[in-house]
């Protein structure tokens, strides 16, 4: 590859008040967080990673978790000061922090903004108290509304995260959540289908009264129609934005850009002139902190092969409803697009991909049957 992709940072803060029964992220319930010691480890991790990103500009930063808003505003400020000191952070970079709508976290929003956070992503999931209880969330509907109000007050752009196809949820209730969210005029909104992941309580024992596949599909289509009718662009499988408010950090993922992940269990994808690496840090927080001190915190490193790359690229790019320029495949993988010729022909013949040599874009049918489309690019 002759040109490096844009580079983002992902910073994992793994603690939460309570583990939700549907969550399969690397998160850990804790009464007390070793904030100072963990930040020490994060900054040491970043310093040790500098040779892999030397001289490159950082375009976005994303604090994920866990519940990053459990950290203090001073702690977030210390991390971002370290990022600015050690790297070339783009002026005006998008800096996102995931937040729980709980009262304690929401009162910190002004401090997060002062620390340099430009965008919060609120894990609302639902404004219905019955559904919040079914999901095991620690906030109630009043706190959800209050947090959305505070986000709108302190940030020029913010995201509200919602879920659909919840236990016992009707189509009318799903749309009521959307209407409540829209009342806060969010610049960005995510609407995810509840997924029963393996190795989670919901994965072991599915909750009762889940909507069936047809009912869930009806909800997704109705939500899409309601949000588009409200002037939001459906730009990715589960996400909507008003003009100029798409998540720049997530767009970099979907366009197969690079990202350095620091923190317990964080993943990285880094491109060099002759190879693309994927890395994963040690997952358990205490083990991660101990390992960073020894310089031994990379739990896994692998080079993506020629047979890996077509699926890896398409798995991201084809989530975008408008797709990507066809030339981006070679630019980001170093491979000529002809290696995908057979899969592209099949995808277009089955109506999953739009015709045309200059753009890789899923059809509406391909958007609704994305897994079927992606399977064509598996080695």
Helices and strands as residue ranges (DSSP letters): E 7-13, E 15-16, E 28-29, H 35-53, E 57-65, G 68-70, H 73-86, E 88-99, H 103-106, H 109-115, E 119-125, H 129-134, H 141-154, E 157-164, H 171-182, E 188-193, H 201-204, H 213-229, E 233-236, E 239-241, H 248-254, E 258-262, E 267-271, E 276-281, H 285-294, E 298-303, H 306-317, E 324-325, H 327-333, G 337-340, H 341-349, E 359-360, H 364-368, H 370-375
